[in-house]
């Protein structure tokens, strides 16, 4: 199968790329990037694109059976610019879903967030994530997977001291205190989220699938 990936340089996206490259069933991976980079593997085709241009998504997605989007930024990185934040977290998945639908893509996987809710009034982050989910679902792609991890564990390429402290000190304690009914808030390695999305692309039936902690772990274990 041929697949496309947007966000290959982020924490979950990098794990997705590894997973896809290692999978014998995957013959080619088109990655869409904003900055020049050399193909990390013979299977990988690198496509530079302008995220704000809907037409830039079309060619890399042609002939693909599955598309994965694992993009995200922080208000700190965009210096508090809410419009710039929305262009990344909302508009990139939106344009990707539009292009995927036009290309006849069968499966679309999006890395979202636990608690995503378009109706959330007091949390702009969760509201935007919910709006983005609703947007990618409206294009008629047969199978849509909405991964909703809580705190992601793994080594980022950028150094975030607060997250590093949380991973090693706070999160392990909080995970042990969570009751079973709140398992969706359990931290999860980015590697497991990546494996779950690829597993879902192979095994899930058509429809809209919300993947929280328990489902992500179950699917990742099927690879």
GROMACS elastic network, one bead per residue, 0.5 to 0.9 nm:
[ bonds ]
;  ai    aj funct       b0    kb
    1    25     6  0.60899   500
    1    27     6  0.55627   500
    1    28     6  0.70426   500
    1    29     6  0.89275   500
    1    64     6  0.72980   500
    1    65     6  0.64014   500
    1    66     6  0.81683   500
    2    25     6  0.89037   500
    2    26     6  0.60122   500
    2    27     6  0.57596   500
    2    29     6  0.60592   500
    2    30     6  0.79194   500
    2    63     6  0.68908   500
    2    65     6  0.57899   500
    2    66     6  0.70632   500
    3    20     6  0.83242   500
    3    26     6  0.73810   500
    3    27     6  0.83160   500
    3    28     6  0.63796   500
    3    29     6  0.50111   500
    3    30     6  0.63207   500
    3    31     6  0.86724   500
    3    61     6  0.77225   500
    3    63     6  0.83113   500
    3    65     6  0.58399   500
    3    67     6  0.56854   500
    3    68     6  0.78435   500
    4    28     6  0.83205   500
    4    29     6  0.54374   500
    4    31     6  0.56888   500
    4    32     6  0.76816   500
    4    60     6  0.70758   500
    4    61     6  0.61202   500
    4    64     6  0.65267   500
    4    65     6  0.83672   500
    4    66     6  0.64918   500
    4    68     6  0.62827   500
    4    69     6  0.85289   500
    5     8     6  0.63326   500
    5    13     6  0.75711   500
    5    16     6  0.81334   500
    5    17     6  0.75532   500
    5    29     6  0.70949   500
    5    30     6  0.62112   500
    5    32     6  0.64806   500
    5    66     6  0.86788   500
    5    67     6  0.58530   500
    5    69     6  0.59332   500
    5    70     6  0.77087   500
    6     9     6  0.86800   500
    6    13     6  0.74261   500
    6    30     6  0.85852   500
    6    31     6  0.58567   500
    6    32     6  0.51955   500
    6    33     6  0.70472   500
    6    67     6  0.80107   500
    6    68     6  0.63323   500
    6    70     6  0.61082   500
    6    71     6  0.67594   500
    6    92     6  0.85670   500
    6    93     6  0.86753   500
    6    96     6  0.84145   500
    7    10     6  0.57443   500
    7    11     6  0.87082   500
    7    12     6  0.81434   500
    7    13     6  0.51555   500
    7    14     6  0.76807   500
    7    31     6  0.78312   500
    7    32     6  0.73301   500
    7    33     6  0.72746   500
    7    68     6  0.84188   500
    7    69     6  0.61892   500
    7    72     6  0.80381   500
    8    11     6  0.81016   500
    8    12     6  0.77569   500
    8    15     6  0.80056   500
    8    16     6  0.72930   500
    8    17     6  0.61854   500
    8    31     6  0.66587   500
    8    32     6  0.77786   500
    8    33     6  0.76647   500
    8    69     6  0.86288   500
    8    70     6  0.73149   500
    8    71     6  0.82777   500
    9    12     6  0.83111   500
    9    13     6  0.59290   500
    9    14     6  0.52644   500
    9    15     6  0.89962   500
    9    17     6  0.87689   500
    9    33     6  0.83271   500
    9    71     6  0.89638   500
    9   157     6  0.82755   500
   10    13     6  0.50093   500
   10    14     6  0.56343   500
   10    15     6  0.84222   500
   10    70     6  0.73653   500
   10    71     6  0.70819   500
   10    72     6  0.80949   500
   10   156     6  0.72846   500
   10   157     6  0.76373   500
   11    14     6  0.55247   500
   11    15     6  0.66643   500
   11    16     6  0.88809   500
   11    70     6  0.85727   500
   11   152     6  0.83978   500
   11   153     6  0.87904   500
   11   154     6  0.69945   500
   11   155     6  0.71189   500
   11   156     6  0.54975   500
   11   157     6  0.75481   500
   11   190     6  0.66072   500
   11   191     6  0.86854   500
   12    15     6  0.51290   500
   12    16     6  0.61372   500
   12    17     6  0.86567   500
   12    70     6  0.64567   500
   12    71     6  0.86750   500
   12   111     6  0.81467   500
   12   152     6  0.82812   500
   12   154     6  0.85568   500
   12   189     6  0.87354   500
   12   191     6  0.67413   500
   12   192     6  0.89630   500
   12   193     6  0.70821   500
   12   194     6  0.61554   500
   13    17     6  0.61460   500
   13    18     6  0.86798   500
   13    68     6  0.84873   500
   13    69     6  0.77527   500
   13    70     6  0.53343   500
   13    71     6  0.75781   500
   13   190     6  0.85462   500
   13   194     6  0.73834   500
   14    17     6  0.50918   500
   14    18     6  0.63974   500
   14    19     6  0.86896   500
   14   190     6  0.89855   500
   14   191     6  0.87948   500
   14   194     6  0.86727   500
   15    18     6  0.51217   500
   15    19     6  0.61690   500
   15    20     6  0.86295   500
   15   190     6  0.67155   500
   15   191     6  0.53415   500
   15   192     6  0.85965   500
   15   193     6  0.84777   500
   15   194     6  0.58291   500
   15   195     6  0.81034   500
   16    20     6  0.60791   500
   16    21     6  0.85125   500
   16    68     6  0.84609   500
   16    70     6  0.86795   500
   16   190     6  0.86658   500
   16   191     6  0.73565   500
   16   193     6  0.82517   500
   16   195     6  0.69607   500
   16   197     6  0.81968   500
   16   198     6  0.77170   500
   17    20     6  0.51676   500
   17    21     6  0.60709   500
   17    22     6  0.85033   500
   17    29     6  0.80236   500
   17    31     6  0.85901   500
   17    44     6  0.88968   500
   17   194     6  0.83854   500
   18    21     6  0.52322   500
   18    22     6  0.61014   500
   18    23     6  0.86662   500
   18   194     6  0.89007   500
   19    22     6  0.52676   500
   19    23     6  0.63013   500
   19   191     6  0.83109   500
   19   194     6  0.70204   500
   19   195     6  0.65041   500
   19   198     6  0.76691   500
   20    23     6  0.52268   500
   20    24     6  0.84191   500
   20    25     6  0.86687   500
   20    26     6  0.63736   500
   20    28     6  0.86278   500
   20    29     6  0.72799   500
   20   195     6  0.88174   500
   20   198     6  0.74822   500
   21    24     6  0.78306   500
   21    26     6  0.70170   500
   21    27     6  0.83703   500
   21    28     6  0.80464   500
   21    29     6  0.74239   500
   21    41     6  0.74005   500
   21    42     6  0.88474   500
   21    43     6  0.66609   500
   21    44     6  0.77080   500
   22    25     6  0.89347   500
   22    26     6  0.81347   500
   23    26     6  0.55675   500
   23    27     6  0.84716   500
   24    27     6  0.72100   500
   26    29     6  0.74364   500
   26    43     6  0.83169   500
   27    43     6  0.64081   500
   28    42     6  0.84698   500
   28    44     6  0.59867   500
   28    45     6  0.73859   500
   28    64     6  0.88218   500
   29    43     6  0.59440   500
   29    45     6  0.61161   500
   29    46     6  0.85506   500
   29    64     6  0.87047   500
   30    43     6  0.84158   500
   30    44     6  0.58303   500
   30    46     6  0.60336   500
   30    47     6  0.69568   500
   30    60     6  0.61518   500
   30    61     6  0.75496   500
   30    64     6  0.86055   500
   31    44     6  0.70414   500
   31    45     6  0.62029   500
   31    46     6  0.52119   500
   31    47     6  0.60290   500
   31    48     6  0.84095   500
   31    60     6  0.77434   500
   32    45     6  0.86634   500
   32    46     6  0.63045   500
   32    48     6  0.57725   500
   32    49     6  0.62808   500
   32    57     6  0.80115   500
   32    60     6  0.73858   500
   33    36     6  0.72324   500
   33    37     6  0.80466   500
   33    46     6  0.71240   500
   33    47     6  0.61421   500
   33    49     6  0.61007   500
   33    50     6  0.84377   500
   33    51     6  0.87499   500
   34    47     6  0.84141   500
   34    48     6  0.54421   500
   34    49     6  0.56330   500
   34    50     6  0.65189   500
   34    51     6  0.75204   500
   35    48     6  0.66470   500
   35    49     6  0.84540   500
   36    46     6  0.83525   500
   36    47     6  0.86386   500
   36    48     6  0.67539   500
   37    40     6  0.84346   500
   37    46     6  0.73405   500
   37    48     6  0.87958   500
   38    41     6  0.88319   500
   38    46     6  0.73300   500
   39    42     6  0.70607   500
   39    43     6  0.83280   500
   39    44     6  0.57007   500
   39    45     6  0.62962   500
   39    46     6  0.59994   500
   40    43     6  0.84680   500
   40    44     6  0.67134   500
   40    45     6  0.89558   500
   41    44     6  0.53920   500
   41    45     6  0.85036   500
   42    45     6  0.79501   500
   45    60     6  0.87309   500
   46    60     6  0.88673   500
   47    60     6  0.67835   500
   48    56     6  0.85935   500
   49    52     6  0.87790   500
   49    53     6  0.80020   500
   49    56     6  0.56017   500
   49    57     6  0.73053   500
   50    53     6  0.55748   500
   50    54     6  0.84229   500
   50    56     6  0.62884   500
   50    57     6  0.85594   500
   51    54     6  0.73798   500
   51    56     6  0.73053   500
   51    57     6  0.80440   500
   51    87     6  0.81834   500
   51    88     6  0.78760   500
   51    91     6  0.80229   500
   51    92     6  0.60731   500
   51    95     6  0.81660   500
   52    55     6  0.89798   500
   52    56     6  0.83044   500
   52    87     6  0.73743   500
   52    88     6  0.88324   500
   52    91     6  0.74295   500
   52    92     6  0.73371   500
   52    95     6  0.81515   500
   53    56     6  0.54914   500
   53    57     6  0.76818   500
   53    95     6  0.80976   500
   54    57     6  0.59284   500
   54    58     6  0.75216   500
   54    92     6  0.87696   500
   54    95     6  0.54528   500
   54    96     6  0.78359   500
   54    98     6  0.81095   500
   54    99     6  0.74873   500
   55    58     6  0.55384   500
   55    59     6  0.80407   500
   55    95     6  0.85801   500
   55    99     6  0.79291   500
   56    59     6  0.70109   500
   56    60     6  0.80061   500
   57    60     6  0.60130   500
   57    61     6  0.64759   500
   57    95     6  0.71554   500
   57    96     6  0.62479   500
   57    98     6  0.88214   500
   57    99     6  0.60295   500
   57   100     6  0.83457   500
   58    61     6  0.55204   500
   58    62     6  0.64312   500
   58    96     6  0.83033   500
   58    98     6  0.89004   500
   58    99     6  0.53324   500
   58   100     6  0.76483   500
   58   102     6  0.81323   500
   58   103     6  0.73663   500
   59    62     6  0.53298   500
   59    63     6  0.88425   500
   59    99     6  0.87878   500
   59   103     6  0.88534   500
   60    63     6  0.83764   500
   60    64     6  0.82504   500
   61    64     6  0.55275   500
   61    65     6  0.86465   500
   61    66     6  0.86510   500
   61    67     6  0.74687   500
   61    96     6  0.84741   500
   61    99     6  0.70555   500
   61   100     6  0.63394   500
   61   103     6  0.66370   500
   61   105     6  0.78681   500
   62    65     6  0.88191   500
   62    99     6  0.86287   500
   62   100     6  0.79797   500
   62   102     6  0.88393   500
   62   103     6  0.54522   500
   62   104     6  0.81178   500
   62   105     6  0.81301   500
   63   103     6  0.70509   500
   63   104     6  0.80198   500
   63   105     6  0.76820   500
   64    67     6  0.71241   500
   64   100     6  0.83764   500
   64   103     6  0.77999   500
   64   104     6  0.81355   500
   64   105     6  0.60019   500
   64   106     6  0.82408   500
   65   104     6  0.78126   500
   65   106     6  0.53035   500
   65   107     6  0.64038   500
   65   108     6  0.87948   500
   66   100     6  0.83948   500
   66   105     6  0.58348   500
   66   106     6  0.59498   500
   66   108     6  0.57786   500
   66   109     6  0.77235   500
   66   201     6  0.70073   500
   67    96     6  0.81265   500
   67    97     6  0.84741   500
   67   100     6  0.71501   500
   67   105     6  0.72367   500
   67   106     6  0.84496   500
   67   107     6  0.63567   500
   67   109     6  0.62341   500
   67   110     6  0.85757   500
   68    96     6  0.89689   500
   68   107     6  0.83822   500
   68   108     6  0.58987   500
   68   110     6  0.59383   500
   68   111     6  0.80583   500
   68   197     6  0.80856   500
   68   198     6  0.87562   500
   69    92     6  0.83081   500
   69    93     6  0.63962   500
   69    96     6  0.77983   500
   69   108     6  0.79547   500
   69   109     6  0.62165   500
   69   111     6  0.63522   500
   70    93     6  0.86057   500
   70   109     6  0.84023   500
   70   110     6  0.61930   500
   70   111     6  0.50664   500
   70   112     6  0.79803   500
   71    88     6  0.70947   500
   71    89     6  0.64562   500
   71    92     6  0.78095   500
   71    93     6  0.79666   500
   71   110     6  0.86276   500
   71   111     6  0.74252   500
   71   112     6  0.89033   500
   72    85     6  0.84743   500
   72    88     6  0.64503   500
   72    89     6  0.52533   500
   72    90     6  0.89235   500
   72   111     6  0.87432   500
   72   112     6  0.88043   500
   73    76     6  0.83388   500
   73    77     6  0.66350   500
   73    78     6  0.76032   500
   73    85     6  0.67986   500
   73    88     6  0.69736   500
   73    89     6  0.68801   500
   74    77     6  0.52830   500
   74    78     6  0.66193   500
   74    79     6  0.85663   500
   74    80     6  0.85226   500
   74    85     6  0.71983   500
   75    78     6  0.52254   500
   75    79     6  0.58732   500
   75    81     6  0.68842   500
   75    82     6  0.73439   500
   75    84     6  0.89042   500
   75    85     6  0.66209   500
   76    80     6  0.60455   500
   76    81     6  0.87695   500
   77    80     6  0.77352   500
   77    81     6  0.89945   500
   77    85     6  0.87825   500
   78    81     6  0.55009   500
   78    82     6  0.78474   500
   78    84     6  0.63676   500
   78    85     6  0.63747   500
   79    82     6  0.87236   500
   80    83     6  0.89334   500
   80    84     6  0.84829   500
   80    85     6  0.80284   500
   81    84     6  0.53640   500
   81    85     6  0.62609   500
   81    86     6  0.88032   500
   82    86     6  0.61666   500
   82    87     6  0.86234   500
   83    86     6  0.51451   500
   83    87     6  0.62386   500
   83    88     6  0.89051   500
   84    87     6  0.50573   500
   84    88     6  0.66045   500
   84    89     6  0.88584   500
   85    88     6  0.54812   500
   85    89     6  0.62102   500
   85    90     6  0.80840   500
   86    89     6  0.52465   500
   86    90     6  0.51793   500
   86    91     6  0.64852   500
   86    92     6  0.88618   500
   86   128     6  0.77093   500
   87    90     6  0.57840   500
   87    92     6  0.65853   500
   88    91     6  0.58016   500
   88    92     6  0.55182   500
   88    93     6  0.80718   500
   89    92     6  0.64740   500
   89    93     6  0.70930   500
   89   128     6  0.78088   500
   89   129     6  0.75605   500
   89   132     6  0.76542   500
   90    93     6  0.57703   500
   90    94     6  0.62013   500
   90    95     6  0.88229   500
   90   128     6  0.70075   500
   90   129     6  0.73824   500
   90   131     6  0.77102   500
   90   132     6  0.52174   500
   90   133     6  0.87194   500
   90   135     6  0.84856   500
   91    95     6  0.60320   500
   91    96     6  0.83969   500
   91   132     6  0.79793   500
   92    95     6  0.53005   500
   92    96     6  0.60817   500
   92    97     6  0.86027   500
   93    97     6  0.60438   500
   93    98     6  0.85799   500
   93   110     6  0.75578   500
   93   132     6  0.70873   500
   93   133     6  0.86333   500
   93   135     6  0.82826   500
   93   136     6  0.67751   500
   94    97     6  0.52373   500
   94    98     6  0.62923   500
   94    99     6  0.87386   500
   94   132     6  0.69536   500
   94   133     6  0.88687   500
   94   135     6  0.61317   500
   94   136     6  0.57318   500
   95    98     6  0.51063   500
   95    99     6  0.62223   500
   95   100     6  0.84861   500
   95   136     6  0.86846   500
   96    99     6  0.51968   500
   96   100     6  0.59474   500
   96   101     6  0.85587   500
   96   136     6  0.82513   500
   97   101     6  0.60596   500
   97   102     6  0.85560   500
   97   108     6  0.73903   500
   97   135     6  0.81518   500
   97   136     6  0.53547   500
   97   137     6  0.81129   500
   97   138     6  0.88432   500
   97   139     6  0.68010   500
   97   141     6  0.78930   500
   98   101     6  0.53245   500
   98   102     6  0.63646   500
   98   103     6  0.87136   500
   98   136     6  0.77036   500
   98   139     6  0.64501   500
   99   102     6  0.51059   500
   99   103     6  0.61073   500
   99   104     6  0.86849   500
   99   105     6  0.86756   500
  100   103     6  0.50572   500
  100   104     6  0.62460   500
  100   105     6  0.51320   500
  100   106     6  0.82918   500
  100   107     6  0.86909   500
  100   108     6  0.77013   500
  100   139     6  0.87348   500
  100   141     6  0.75188   500
  101   104     6  0.52305   500
  101   105     6  0.58866   500
  101   106     6  0.82459   500
  101   139     6  0.61382   500
  101   140     6  0.66879   500
  101   141     6  0.55641   500
  101   142     6  0.89230   500
  102   105     6  0.76904   500
  102   139     6  0.89063   500
  104   141     6  0.76699   500
  105   108     6  0.73927   500
  105   141     6  0.67882   500
  105   142     6  0.81101   500
  106   141     6  0.61721   500
  106   142     6  0.55781   500
  106   143     6  0.62071   500
  106   144     6  0.86135   500
  106   201     6  0.87970   500
  106   206     6  0.86191   500
  107   141     6  0.66986   500
  107   142     6  0.64568   500
  107   144     6  0.59019   500
  107   145     6  0.77275   500
  107   200     6  0.89598   500
  107   201     6  0.61435   500
  107   206     6  0.83676   500
  108   136     6  0.84079   500
  108   141     6  0.70106   500
  108   142     6  0.83078   500
  108   143     6  0.62806   500
  108   145     6  0.61890   500
  108   146     6  0.86022   500
  108   201     6  0.80062   500
  109   143     6  0.83706   500
  109   144     6  0.58803   500
  109   146     6  0.61609   500
  109   147     6  0.73959   500
  109   197     6  0.64564   500
  109   198     6  0.84854   500
  109   200     6  0.86407   500
  109   201     6  0.78276   500
  110   133     6  0.79089   500
  110   136     6  0.84703   500
  110   144     6  0.78713   500
  110   145     6  0.61737   500
  110   146     6  0.51457   500
  110   147     6  0.60570   500
  110   148     6  0.87698   500
  110   197     6  0.84296   500
  111   145     6  0.84442   500
  111   146     6  0.62541   500
  111   148     6  0.65509   500
  111   149     6  0.78041   500
  111   193     6  0.83589   500
  111   197     6  0.87313   500
  112   116     6  0.71675   500
  112   129     6  0.61514   500
  112   130     6  0.82155   500
  112   132     6  0.83410   500
  112   133     6  0.74724   500
  112   146     6  0.62657   500
  112   147     6  0.55242   500
  112   148     6  0.50688   500
  112   149     6  0.71840   500
  113   116     6  0.55979   500
  113   126     6  0.73740   500
  113   129     6  0.67526   500
  113   130     6  0.86240   500
  113   146     6  0.85983   500
  113   147     6  0.69804   500
  113   149     6  0.53689   500
  113   150     6  0.63123   500
  113   151     6  0.89113   500
  113   212     6  0.87889   500
  114   126     6  0.81697   500
  114   147     6  0.81602   500
  114   149     6  0.52855   500
  114   150     6  0.52161   500
  114   151     6  0.87594   500
  114   184     6  0.70412   500
  114   185     6  0.70464   500
  114   212     6  0.69461   500
  114   213     6  0.87519   500
  115   126     6  0.62301   500
  115   127     6  0.89083   500
  115   129     6  0.86024   500
  115   130     6  0.82718   500
  115   148     6  0.74868   500
  115   150     6  0.84809   500
  115   184     6  0.89845   500
  115   185     6  0.89342   500
  116   119     6  0.89766   500
  116   120     6  0.80522   500
  116   125     6  0.80671   500
  116   127     6  0.63157   500
  116   128     6  0.76949   500
  116   129     6  0.51695   500
  116   131     6  0.82690   500
  116   133     6  0.80697   500
  116   148     6  0.75420   500
  117   120     6  0.53517   500
  117   126     6  0.56442   500
  117   127     6  0.51259   500
  117   128     6  0.77318   500
  117   129     6  0.67378   500
  117   131     6  0.71725   500
  117   133     6  0.86438   500
  118   121     6  0.85083   500
  118   126     6  0.71779   500
  118   128     6  0.65074   500
  118   129     6  0.70327   500
  118   132     6  0.81057   500
  118   133     6  0.82764   500
  118   134     6  0.76710   500
  119   126     6  0.88202   500
  119   127     6  0.61908   500
  119   130     6  0.75636   500
  119   131     6  0.83550   500
  120   123     6  0.59566   500
  120   124     6  0.73023   500
  120   125     6  0.89191   500
  120   126     6  0.65754   500
  120   127     6  0.50110   500
  120   128     6  0.87970   500
  120   130     6  0.82097   500
  121   124     6  0.71347   500
  121   127     6  0.71510   500
  122   126     6  0.88446   500
  122   127     6  0.84190   500
  123   126     6  0.55752   500
  123   127     6  0.61898   500
  123   128     6  0.87194   500
  124   128     6  0.60599   500
  124   129     6  0.85802   500
  125   128     6  0.52691   500
  125   129     6  0.63035   500
  125   130     6  0.86796   500
  126   129     6  0.50205   500
  126   130     6  0.61058   500
  126   131     6  0.85679   500
  127   130     6  0.50796   500
  127   131     6  0.61510   500
  127   132     6  0.85801   500
  128   131     6  0.50090   500
  128   132     6  0.60987   500
  128   133     6  0.86063   500
  129   132     6  0.50713   500
  129   133     6  0.62441   500
  129   134     6  0.87169   500
  130   133     6  0.50875   500
  130   134     6  0.62786   500
  130   135     6  0.86173   500
  131   134     6  0.51240   500
  131   135     6  0.61674   500
  131   136     6  0.88505   500
  132   136     6  0.63534   500
  132   137     6  0.86483   500
  133   136     6  0.54250   500
  133   137     6  0.62856   500
  133   138     6  0.89109   500
  133   146     6  0.70384   500
  134   137     6  0.52060   500
  134   138     6  0.64417   500
  135   138     6  0.55367   500
  135   139     6  0.75987   500
  136   139     6  0.62798   500
  136   140     6  0.86437   500
  136   141     6  0.84291   500
  136   144     6  0.80122   500
  137   140     6  0.66879   500
  137   141     6  0.72322   500
  137   144     6  0.67212   500
  137   208     6  0.74935   500
  138   141     6  0.80315   500
  140   143     6  0.85542   500
  141   144     6  0.65961   500
  141   206     6  0.88571   500
  141   207     6  0.86090   500
  142   205     6  0.87411   500
  142   206     6  0.53003   500
  142   207     6  0.60909   500
  142   208     6  0.82228   500
  143   201     6  0.81123   500
  143   204     6  0.77882   500
  143   205     6  0.69376   500
  143   208     6  0.60548   500
  143   209     6  0.77521   500
  144   201     6  0.89901   500
  144   206     6  0.76862   500
  144   207     6  0.63016   500
  144   209     6  0.61591   500
  144   210     6  0.85833   500
  145   197     6  0.73254   500
  145   200     6  0.75445   500
  145   201     6  0.82199   500
  145   204     6  0.89221   500
  145   207     6  0.83818   500
  145   208     6  0.61113   500
  145   210     6  0.61456   500
  145   211     6  0.69810   500
  146   197     6  0.88305   500
  146   208     6  0.76663   500
  146   209     6  0.60488   500
  146   211     6  0.58600   500
  146   212     6  0.85483   500
  147   193     6  0.74003   500
  147   196     6  0.85838   500
  147   197     6  0.74288   500
  147   209     6  0.82611   500
  147   210     6  0.61681   500
  147   212     6  0.63143   500
  147   213     6  0.87723   500
  147   216     6  0.75144   500
  148   184     6  0.82793   500
  148   193     6  0.89499   500
  148   210     6  0.70699   500
  148   211     6  0.57307   500
  148   212     6  0.50027   500
  148   213     6  0.74596   500
  148   216     6  0.85881   500
  149   152     6  0.68467   500
  149   184     6  0.74193   500
  149   185     6  0.76095   500
  149   186     6  0.81836   500
  149   187     6  0.74115   500
  149   188     6  0.68416   500
  149   190     6  0.86826   500
  149   193     6  0.73854   500
  149   211     6  0.78679   500
  149   212     6  0.59044   500
  149   213     6  0.61668   500
  149   216     6  0.81024   500
  150   184     6  0.69487   500
  150   185     6  0.52246   500
  150   186     6  0.62694   500
  150   187     6  0.55300   500
  150   188     6  0.69560   500
  150   212     6  0.82229   500
  150   213     6  0.76695   500
  151   167     6  0.86258   500
  151   171     6  0.80969   500
  151   185     6  0.75401   500
  151   186     6  0.72033   500
  151   188     6  0.64026   500
  151   189     6  0.84173   500
  152   167     6  0.86516   500
  152   187     6  0.59053   500
  152   188     6  0.53195   500
  152   189     6  0.55785   500
  152   190     6  0.55883   500
  152   193     6  0.87453   500
  153   156     6  0.89853   500
  153   163     6  0.89881   500
  153   167     6  0.65961   500
  153   187     6  0.67394   500
  153   188     6  0.57213   500
  153   190     6  0.57617   500
  153   191     6  0.84402   500
  154   167     6  0.83975   500
  154   188     6  0.88289   500
  154   189     6  0.59047   500
  154   190     6  0.60285   500
  154   191     6  0.77675   500
  155   158     6  0.85145   500
  155   159     6  0.87179   500
  155   164     6  0.85846   500
  156   159     6  0.66729   500
  156   160     6  0.79996   500
  159   163     6  0.85708   500
  159   164     6  0.79671   500
  160   163     6  0.54567   500
  160   164     6  0.62059   500
  160   165     6  0.87822   500
  161   164     6  0.50131   500
  161   165     6  0.61920   500
  161   166     6  0.85796   500
  162   165     6  0.52236   500
  162   166     6  0.62088   500
  162   167     6  0.87269   500
  163   167     6  0.60896   500
  163   168     6  0.87362   500
  164   167     6  0.52123   500
  164   168     6  0.65026   500
  164   169     6  0.85764   500
  165   168     6  0.54678   500
  165   169     6  0.58359   500
  165   170     6  0.71643   500
  165   171     6  0.88432   500
  166   169     6  0.53650   500
  166   171     6  0.55219   500
  166   172     6  0.83682   500
  167   170     6  0.64690   500
  167   171     6  0.54598   500
  167   172     6  0.70999   500
  167   187     6  0.88869   500
  168   171     6  0.68957   500
  168   172     6  0.69452   500
  169   172     6  0.63803   500
  169   173     6  0.70741   500
  170   173     6  0.55446   500
  170   174     6  0.63273   500
  170   175     6  0.87554   500
  171   174     6  0.50634   500
  171   175     6  0.59753   500
  171   176     6  0.86722   500
  171   186     6  0.85176   500
  171   187     6  0.70157   500
  172   175     6  0.52045   500
  172   176     6  0.65113   500
  172   177     6  0.89681   500
  172   187     6  0.82218   500
  173   176     6  0.54295   500
  173   177     6  0.66201   500
  174   177     6  0.51310   500
  174   178     6  0.63883   500
  174   186     6  0.81642   500
  174   187     6  0.89785   500
  175   178     6  0.53997   500
  175   179     6  0.88422   500
  175   183     6  0.85105   500
  175   185     6  0.80852   500
  175   186     6  0.55523   500
  175   187     6  0.68215   500
  176   179     6  0.82709   500
  176   186     6  0.88207   500
  178   181     6  0.80922   500
  178   182     6  0.61290   500
  178   183     6  0.66417   500
  178   185     6  0.78787   500
  178   186     6  0.73302   500
  179   182     6  0.55113   500
  179   183     6  0.67262   500
  180   183     6  0.51813   500
  180   184     6  0.87441   500
  181   184     6  0.79611   500
  182   185     6  0.59563   500
  182   186     6  0.76480   500
  183   186     6  0.52677   500
  183   187     6  0.89455   500
  183   212     6  0.85409   500
  183   213     6  0.64998   500
  183   214     6  0.70343   500
  184   187     6  0.83678   500
  184   212     6  0.55086   500
  184   214     6  0.68524   500
  185   188     6  0.89967   500
  185   212     6  0.84722   500
  185   213     6  0.72502   500
  186   213     6  0.66460   500
  187   213     6  0.79972   500
  188   191     6  0.83361   500
  188   192     6  0.69122   500
  188   193     6  0.74116   500
  188   213     6  0.72208   500
  188   216     6  0.88691   500
  188   217     6  0.84453   500
  189   192     6  0.54278   500
  189   193     6  0.68360   500
  189   194     6  0.89532   500
  190   193     6  0.51003   500
  190   194     6  0.62483   500
  190   195     6  0.86646   500
  191   194     6  0.51404   500
  191   195     6  0.62055   500
  191   196     6  0.85674   500
  191   220     6  0.87768   500
  192   195     6  0.50593   500
  192   196     6  0.59819   500
  192   197     6  0.86132   500
  192   216     6  0.70260   500
  192   217     6  0.65618   500
  192   219     6  0.86863   500
  192   220     6  0.56475   500
  192   221     6  0.83601   500
  193   196     6  0.50624   500
  193   197     6  0.62771   500
  193   198     6  0.87692   500
  193   213     6  0.87687   500
  193   216     6  0.60944   500
  193   217     6  0.76990   500
  193   219     6  0.89196   500
  193   220     6  0.71274   500
  194   197     6  0.53221   500
  194   198     6  0.64368   500
  194   199     6  0.85922   500
  194   216     6  0.89850   500
  194   220     6  0.78179   500
  195   198     6  0.52493   500
  195   199     6  0.59553   500
  195   200     6  0.84245   500
  195   216     6  0.83510   500
  195   217     6  0.88658   500
  195   219     6  0.74803   500
  195   221     6  0.80419   500
  195   222     6  0.87516   500
  195   223     6  0.71164   500
  196   200     6  0.59249   500
  196   201     6  0.85323   500
  196   211     6  0.86183   500
  196   215     6  0.81714   500
  196   216     6  0.52549   500
  196   217     6  0.68874   500
  196   218     6  0.76371   500
  196   221     6  0.76657   500
  196   222     6  0.81291   500
  196   223     6  0.81150   500
  197   200     6  0.50140   500
  197   201     6  0.62341   500
  197   202     6  0.87972   500
  197   211     6  0.87908   500
  197   216     6  0.77980   500
  197   219     6  0.77301   500
  197   220     6  0.76719   500
  198   201     6  0.50375   500
  198   202     6  0.65262   500
  198   203     6  0.88037   500
  198   219     6  0.86928   500
  198   220     6  0.81197   500
  198   223     6  0.83938   500
  199   202     6  0.51737   500
  199   203     6  0.61018   500
  199   204     6  0.79474   500
  199   219     6  0.58691   500
  199   220     6  0.62547   500
  199   221     6  0.84800   500
  199   222     6  0.66062   500
  199   223     6  0.59924   500
  200   203     6  0.50854   500
  200   205     6  0.85711   500
  200   219     6  0.64747   500
  200   220     6  0.83766   500
  201   204     6  0.62286   500
  201   205     6  0.87847   500
  202   205     6  0.89225   500
  203   219     6  0.86913   500
  203   222     6  0.89416   500
  204   207     6  0.84017   500
  204   209     6  0.83525   500
  206   209     6  0.87294   500
  210   215     6  0.84590   500
  211   214     6  0.78411   500
  211   215     6  0.53993   500
  211   216     6  0.56538   500
  212   215     6  0.55373   500
  212   216     6  0.58199   500
  212   217     6  0.85547   500
  213   216     6  0.50959   500
  213   217     6  0.61495   500
  213   218     6  0.85769   500
  214   217     6  0.52738   500
  214   218     6  0.61751   500
  214   219     6  0.86771   500
  215   219     6  0.60647   500
  215   220     6  0.84399   500
  216   219     6  0.52911   500
  216   220     6  0.60542   500
  216   221     6  0.85769   500
  217   220     6  0.51663   500
  217   221     6  0.62145   500
  217   222     6  0.89546   500
  218   221     6  0.52770   500
  218   222     6  0.68043   500
  219   222     6  0.52640   500
  219   223     6  0.74585   500
  220   223     6  0.59469   500
